[in-house]
Amino acid sequence: MSHTIQVGMAAPVFSLSDIYGKMVSLDQYRGRPLILVFIRHLGCLLSRTHLSQLRAHYGKIQHLGGEVIVVSFEDKERLKGMIERHKLPFVVLLDPGKKTYNEYGMVYRESGSTGNLKTALSYLRLRLSGYPKQQQGHDTRQMGGDAVIDREGVVRFIYCSQYPHDLPLVDDLLQVMSELGR
């Protein structure tokens, strides 16, 4: 059962292990705005592209006093490989039971298609522009999403993807982050 998180609500607190075995809690980041990214499986080319776009803007995020935290249900060794290949500077947390995904309302498609024509076109566009073929993923039914959490731990933006191509624009995340600095 997923929860309905809305802008203005306190962010659900979590404590998860990072890929190196260190426990990390949301409370450790109080005082800093966060972009919390829930990725789909590691084979999702669209999720990997989203992370690369965030990496390209990471300096601006840090300049705004913020941090990016990635949450994944994938195996830590596979995650380490992705971090190295894509040179991701983010904290990556493990949520193998998807409890945090559920608490933040991330969609799990129990049945039916996990994509549509827009998803297929998005993948095709990336492949034609030179992105490598996606690797095999684990749970392709889990959708991702993003949340922006302010310095006091309040959700200021929440986006729960309905399909793999359905991701928030990084510019929208940066806009929310910059508004938090005021």
N, C-alpha and C positions, 0 to 999 in steps of 0.2 A: 504494500500500500504506500503510495507516494504522498508526500505532504505538499501543501500549497504554500510556497514561500512567496511573499509579496514584498515589493519595495516598501521600506519603512519598518519592516520587522527586524528583530534581532536575528543575526545569522546563526543558524544551528552550529553549536560548538562541536568540534571533533578533536580527536587525538589519534593520529595515524603514524605509522612507521614510514620513514623516507626510504629510498632505495638502498641506503647504507645501514639501515637498522636503527637509526635514531628516531625516537618518538618526537613528533611535532604536533603542537596543538594550535588551534586558531587563536587562542588567548595569547600565545607568544608574539603575535603580530599586532596586538592592540596598540594603537598609536600610529599605525601605518595603514594607508589604504591598500587594498588587495584586489587583484584580479584573480579569481578562483576559476580555473579551467578544468572542466570534466571532459576528458577525451573519450572517444569511442575506442574501439579496438586498435591496436597498433597498425593493422593493415589498412586503416582508413586514411587514404591519401588526402582527403579534405581536412581531417583533423590535423594531420602532420603539416599541411600547408598553413593552417590557422596558427599553429605553434611557431612556424617559421616567420609568419608575419608579426607575431608578438615579439619574437626575438629581434626582428629588424627595428622595432620601436622600443626595445627594452631600455635604452638610454633615456628616452623621454619619460618612460614610466618611473624609472629611478629618480630622475630629476624632479618629478612630481611627488617624490617621497614614497612611491609605491613599490609593490613587489608582485610577482606573478607566482602563483602556486598551482601546480598541475596535479590533478587527482586521476589515478588510473586503476583499473582492476586487473591489469596485465601482470605477468611474471616480472620480477625485478631484474632478472638478467636480460630479458628482452628490452625492458625499459632503459637499462644502462646502455645497451647498444644503440637505441634510438637517440638518446641524449648525446652520445659521442658522435654519431653520424650527422646529426643536425646541429651540433654545437649549441645545445640549449643550456642557458645559464640559470634555469629556474629550479626551484625546489620541486621535487616530484615525490608525491605520496602514494602509498599503496592502499587500495581499498578493495581487496579481493572479494569480500562479501557484498560489496556495493551498498553498504549501509549509508554512507555519506551521499552517494548518488541519490538514494531514495529520500533522505532527509532534505535534500535540496530540490526535489521534485523532478529529477532527470527521467525522461521517458524511457520505458522499456517496452518494446513492441512484442507482445506475447504472440501475436499471430499476424498474418498478412504480410505484405511487402514492406521491406525496410527502406525502399527507395522508390523513386518515380522518374519520370522523364527528365525533370530538372536535375536530379541526382546524376543520372546517366550522362547528361550533357556537361555537367560540372566535371565529372571524372574525365570525360573525353577531352575537354578543353585543357585540363592539366596535363594529360598524357601527351597531347599534341604539342604542348609548349615545352616538353622535355622532362617532365617529372617521371621518375621511375615507376614501374608497375608496383602496385601495392603488394605487400607481403600478406601471407595468410594471417587472419586475425582470429581471435578466440570467440568472443560473443558478439556477433554482428547485429544482434537485436537491441543492444544497449545504445541509446542515443546520448549525446553529450550536451554541453551547454556551458555558459559562463555566468559568473556573478561578480559584481563589484561590491566590496564591503568597505565601509568607511572606517575611520580611525577609532570610532567607538564601538565597532562591531555590528553596525546596522547595514542591512542590505540596501544598496542604492540603485542597483541594476540587477535584473535576473533574466536570463534567456535560456529556456529549455528547448533544445532543438527537437523538431518533430521528424526530420529526415536528415540523412548524412550531409546534404548540401546546405542545410538550414543552420547557418552559423551567424553569430553577430559580427558586424563589421568591426575591425580593430579600431577604426576611427571613432566609432560610437563608444567603445570602451575607453579610449583616450579622452574623449569629450567628458564622460562622466568623471574620470579621474581628475581632469583639470578643474572641474567644477567643485570637487571636494577640497581643493587647495584654497578656495576662497573663504 
